[in-house]
């Protein structure tokens, strides 16, 4: 992956899309006249781009609370299958309606299964990681996504490190980890649980990298639709193979001793192909909010933001979950847990958020200045 991306053609269109401002004009080539909207001169403000990234993480964070209110007895394999199986075709329909029926160029076909596998890996390894390591460790691992993305981006030379960006991401990771782990029993995660969660987070980071390459030539809605459709096909294969195995169902849905089910001779807390009635609204939120809304926001902003910023606000997920839980508990909703001293981690997240927004605004202005200079140099 590193060698392939390092050798990617570095013309003006590529640099503009990847957000690489530290490029001399003499090193660039003539921009392709047939370049898609990814290289158009209009660019949204830094506030709009980073606002989209923040909103995406707030949507993801709210999903953690929504999930607690109706999916406890839902087979996670079936949940992921329905989620991606509905989101993929919906996104593809919207993409065809909005962008037309686009076909990847000959050299770009490989990006579609690559992006799809990254989304699929995010879902599959998340299910395994949560079962082996528990939800607390899983939530803490999500805060490492910007570290993976920034490390890959720096290694590829796509952007330069700045003190605000480095401190902001580190502070965000530490504060998010404190928010989800302090005062909670983490248990024995084991090596395999942590490995699966690392692969889960790496899948999200690599999606950002691959999608940024695809966004050079295709609109964000189409790129998101291709990735989600490919992921839904992969999830259909996985669920079709594993969902009829009661040993697997017992693993992903271990018995809890209350209202359990029987799969052949094994006790489980869910049925292989059963959709609990109470899970319909949460499932709808995950389809429309997470798989369509949040992924589309991230992909759209990925066109304009540097790779290191795209997942920089991941720590807003536990912050949003905590804040929403408090509001719902105050409103009288049952089944949620009031936070304790771990809520202080939210202060670090807010400080990190401020650092990242300020740094993003400064680098956005620098990028605009470089693009203006290049346009003037070309006459």
C-alpha positions in Angstrom: 0.0 0.0 0.0 2.8 2.4 1.0 4.7 1.8 -2.3 1.6 2.1 -4.4 0.5 5.3 -2.9 3.9 6.8 -2.9 4.1 6.2 -6.7 0.7 7.7 -7.4 1.0 10.4 -10.2 1.7 13.8 -8.5 0.2 16.3 -10.9 -1.7 19.5 -9.9 -5.0 17.8 -9.7 -3.7 15.1 -7.4 -2.0 17.6 -5.1 -5.1 19.8 -4.9 -7.3 16.8 -4.0 -4.9 15.4 -1.4 -4.5 18.8 0.2 -0.8 18.9 -0.3 0.1 22.5 -0.1 3.9 22.0 0.3 4.4 21.5 -3.4 6.4 23.7 -5.7 4.7 24.9 -8.9 7.6 23.7 -11.0 7.0 20.1 -9.9 3.4 20.0 -11.2 2.0 19.1 -14.5 -0.9 20.6 -16.6 -4.2 19.9 -14.9 -6.5 17.6 -16.8 -9.2 19.5 -18.5 -11.6 16.6 -18.1 -11.0 16.6 -14.3 -14.2 16.0 -12.3 -15.7 18.4 -9.7 -13.0 17.2 -7.2 -10.5 19.6 -8.8 -13.0 22.5 -9.5 -12.0 26.0 -8.3 -14.9 26.3 -5.9 -14.0 25.1 -2.5 -16.2 25.3 0.7 -15.0 27.2 3.7 -12.9 25.5 6.4 -15.8 25.9 8.8 -18.1 24.0 6.5 -15.6 21.2 5.9 -14.7 20.7 9.5 -18.3 21.2 10.5 -19.2 18.2 8.4 -16.5 16.1 10.0 -17.7 17.1 13.5 -21.3 16.4 12.6 -20.4 12.9 11.3 -18.7 12.0 14.6 -21.7 13.4 16.6 -24.0 11.1 14.5 -21.7 8.1 15.3 -21.7 9.0 19.0 -25.5 9.2 19.2 -25.7 5.8 17.6 -24.0 4.3 20.6 -26.9 5.5 22.8 -29.5 4.6 20.3 -28.1 1.1 20.1 -28.5 0.6 23.8 -32.2 1.2 23.5 -33.2 -1.6 21.3 -30.6 -3.9 19.8 -29.5 -6.0 22.8 -31.3 -9.1 21.5 -30.3 -8.5 17.8 -27.8 -10.8 16.1 -25.0 -8.4 15.2 -24.2 -10.3 11.9 -27.8 -9.9 10.8 -27.8 -6.3 12.0 -24.7 -5.4 9.9 -26.1 -7.3 6.9 -29.4 -5.4 7.0 -27.7 -2.1 7.7 -25.3 -2.3 4.8 -27.7 -4.2 2.6 -30.2 -1.3 2.8 -27.7 1.6 2.8 -25.7 0.3 -0.2 -28.7 0.2 -2.7 -30.1 3.5 -1.4 -26.8 5.3 -1.8 -26.4 3.8 -5.3 -29.9 4.9 -6.3 -29.1 8.5 -5.0 -25.8 8.5 -6.8 -27.3 7.5 -10.1 -30.0 10.1 -9.7 -27.6 12.9 -8.7 -24.4 12.1 -10.5 -25.5 9.8 -13.3 -24.5 6.2 -14.0 -20.7 6.6 -13.6 -18.3 3.8 -14.4 -14.8 3.6 -12.8 -11.9 4.2 -15.2 -9.8 1.3 -16.2 -7.2 2.0 -13.6 -9.6 2.8 -10.8 -11.7 -0.4 -10.6 -9.4 -1.7 -7.9 -10.3 1.2 -5.6 -14.0 0.1 -5.4 -13.3 -3.3 -3.7 -10.5 -1.8 -1.7 -12.9 0.9 -0.2 -15.6 -1.7 0.2 -13.3 -4.1 2.1 -12.3 -1.2 4.4 -15.9 -0.5 5.3 -16.6 -4.3 5.6 -13.5 -4.7 7.8 -14.7 -1.9 10.0 -18.0 -3.7 10.6 -16.8 -7.3 10.8 -13.8 -6.7 13.1 -15.8 -4.4 15.3 -18.3 -7.3 16.0 -15.4 -9.6 16.8 -13.5 -7.0 18.9 -16.6 -6.1 21.0 -17.3 -9.8 21.8 -13.7 -10.6 22.7 -12.6 -7.3 24.4 -15.9 -5.8 25.5 -17.6 -2.5 24.6 -15.5 -0.3 26.9 -12.2 -1.3 25.3 -13.8 -1.1 21.9 -14.9 2.5 22.5 -11.4 3.4 23.7 -9.9 2.0 20.5 -12.1 4.2 18.3 -10.1 7.2 19.5 -7.0 5.8 17.8 -8.4 6.2 14.3 -6.9 9.7 13.7 -3.5 8.4 14.8 -3.6 5.6 12.2 -4.8 8.0 9.5 -2.2 10.7 10.4 0.6 8.2 10.6 -0.2 6.9 7.1 -0.6 10.4 5.7 2.7 11.6 7.2 4.5 8.5 5.9 3.2 9.1 2.4 4.3 12.7 2.5 0.7 14.0 2.0 1.0 16.5 4.8 3.5 18.0 7.3 3.0 17.7 11.1 2.2 20.8 13.1 2.3 21.2 16.8 -1.4 22.0 17.2 -2.4 19.0 15.1 -0.1 16.6 16.9 -1.1 17.8 20.4 -4.8 18.0 19.5 -4.9 14.4 18.2 -2.9 13.0 21.2 -5.0 15.0 23.7 -8.2 13.8 21.9 -7.1 10.2 22.1 -6.1 10.3 25.8 -9.2 12.2 26.8 -11.5 9.9 24.9 -9.8 6.8 26.3 -10.2 8.3 29.9 -13.9 9.1 29.2 -14.8 5.5 28.3 -12.5 3.5 30.6 -12.3 5.4 33.9 -14.6 3.8 36.5 -15.5 0.9 34.2 -14.3 -2.7 34.5 -12.4 -3.4 31.3 -11.9 -7.1 31.9 -9.2 -9.2 30.2 -9.3 -8.0 26.6 -6.8 -10.6 25.4 -4.5 -10.3 22.4 -7.0 -11.3 19.8 -9.6 -8.8 21.0 -7.1 -5.9 20.7 -5.9 -7.1 17.3 -9.4 -7.2 15.9 -10.1 -3.7 17.3 -6.9 -2.4 15.8 -7.9 -3.9 12.4 -11.4 -2.3 12.9 -9.8 1.2 13.3 -7.3 0.6 10.6 -10.1 -0.3 8.2 -11.7 3.1 8.8 -8.4 4.9 8.3 -7.6 3.1 5.1 -11.1 4.0 3.8 -10.1 7.6 4.1 -6.9 7.0 2.2 -8.4 5.0 -0.6 -11.5 7.3 -0.9 -9.2 10.4 -1.2 -7.7 8.8 -4.3 -11.1 8.0 -5.8 -12.3 11.5 -5.1 -9.8 12.8 -7.6 -12.1 11.6 -10.4 -15.6 10.9 -8.9 -18.2 12.8 -6.8 -18.4 12.0 -3.1 -21.9 10.5 -3.3 -20.8 8.0 -6.0 -17.6 7.1 -4.1 -19.7 6.5 -0.9 -22.2 4.4 -2.9 -19.5 2.2 -4.5 -17.8 1.6 -1.1 -21.1 0.7 0.7 -22.3 -1.5 -2.1 -19.1 -3.5 -2.2 -19.2 -3.7 1.6 -22.8 -5.0 1.6 -21.9 -7.8 -0.9 -19.0 -8.9 1.3 -21.2 -8.7 4.4 -23.9 -10.8 2.6 -21.3 -13.5 1.9 -20.0 -13.5 5.5 -23.5 -13.6 7.0 -24.7 -16.2 4.6 -21.8 -18.5 5.6 -21.7 -17.9 9.4 -25.3 -17.1 10.3 -26.5 -20.7 9.9 -23.8 -21.9 12.3 -25.2 -22.1 15.9 -21.6 -22.1 17.4 -21.0 -18.7 15.7 -24.4 -17.4 16.9 -23.5 -18.5 20.5 -20.2 -16.7 20.2 -21.7 -13.4 19.0 -24.8 -13.7 21.2 -23.7 -15.5 24.4 -26.5 -16.5 26.8 -27.3 -13.9 29.5 -29.6 -16.1 31.6 -32.8 -14.2 31.0 -35.1 -14.6 28.0 -32.5 -16.6 26.2 -33.2 -18.6 23.0 -32.2 -22.0 21.7 -30.2 -22.5 18.5 -30.2 -26.3 18.0 -28.9 -27.5 21.4 -27.2 -24.2 22.3 -28.4 -21.4 24.5 -28.1 -18.0 22.8 -29.3 -14.4 23.6 -30.5 -13.9 20.0 -31.8 -15.9 17.0 -29.9 -16.1 13.7 -32.5 -14.5 11.4 -34.8 -12.7 13.9 -35.3 -8.9 13.9 -36.7 -7.8 17.3 -39.6 -5.3 16.8 -38.0 -2.9 19.2 -34.9 -2.7 17.0 -36.6 -1.2 13.9 -36.2 2.4 14.9 -32.5 2.0 16.0 -31.8 0.1 12.8 -33.4 2.9 10.8 -31.1 5.4 12.6 -28.0 3.2 11.8 -29.0 3.0 8.1 -29.9 6.6 7.5 -27.6 8.2 10.1 -24.5 6.1 10.2 -24.1 4.3 6.9 -25.6 7.0 4.7 -25.4 10.3 6.5 -22.1 10.1 8.4 -20.2 8.2 5.8 -21.4 10.7 3.1 -20.3 13.6 5.3 -16.9 12.1 5.9 -16.4 11.3 2.2 -17.5 14.7 1.1 -15.2 16.5 3.6 -12.4 14.1 2.7 -12.2 15.8 -0.7 -11.2 19.1 0.8 -9.6 18.3 4.2 -6.2 16.9 4.7 -6.2 13.2 5.5 -5.0 13.8 9.0 -8.1 15.8 9.9 -10.8 13.6 8.5 -11.0 11.3 11.6 -9.4 13.8 14.0 -12.7 14.4 15.8 -13.4 10.7 16.6 -13.2 11.4 20.3 -16.5 13.3 19.9 -18.2 9.9 19.8 -17.8 9.1 23.5 -18.3 12.8 24.3 -21.6 12.8 22.4 -22.7 9.5 23.9 -22.0 10.7 27.4 -23.8 14.0 26.9 -26.8 12.4 25.2 -27.1 9.8 28.0 -27.2 12.5 30.7 -29.9 14.4 28.8 -32.0 11.2 28.3 -31.6 10.2 31.9 -32.7 13.6 33.1 -35.7 13.3 30.8 -36.6 10.0 32.5 -35.4 7.4 30.0 -34.5 4.1 31.6 -31.7 1.7 30.8 -28.8 4.2 30.6 -26.0 4.9 33.0 -25.1 8.3 34.5 -21.4 9.1 34.0 -19.1 9.8 36.9 -15.6 11.4 37.1 -14.9 10.1 33.7 -17.0 12.9 32.3 -14.0 15.2 33.0 -12.4 13.7 29.8 -14.9 15.8 27.9 -12.9 18.9 28.9 -9.8 17.5 27.2 -11.9 16.6 24.1 -13.2 20.2 23.8 -9.7 21.6 24.2 -8.4 19.2 21.5 -11.3 20.2 19.3 -10.4 23.8 19.6 -6.7 23.1 18.7 -7.7 21.0 15.6 -10.2 23.6 14.3 -7.6 26.4 14.6 -5.0 24.3 13.0 -7.4 23.2 10.2 -8.4 26.8 9.6 -4.7 27.9 9.3 -3.8 25.1 6.9 -6.9 25.7 4.9 -5.9 29.3 4.4 -2.4 28.3 3.4 -3.8 25.8 0.9 -6.0 28.6 -0.6 -3.0 30.9 -0.8 -0.9 28.3 -2.7 -3.8 27.6 -5.1 -4.2 31.3 -5.8 -0.5 31.6 -6.5 -0.5 28.7 -8.9 -3.5 30.1 -10.8 -1.7 33.5 -11.1 1.5 31.8 -12.2 -0.4 30.0 -15.0 -1.9 33.2 -16.1 
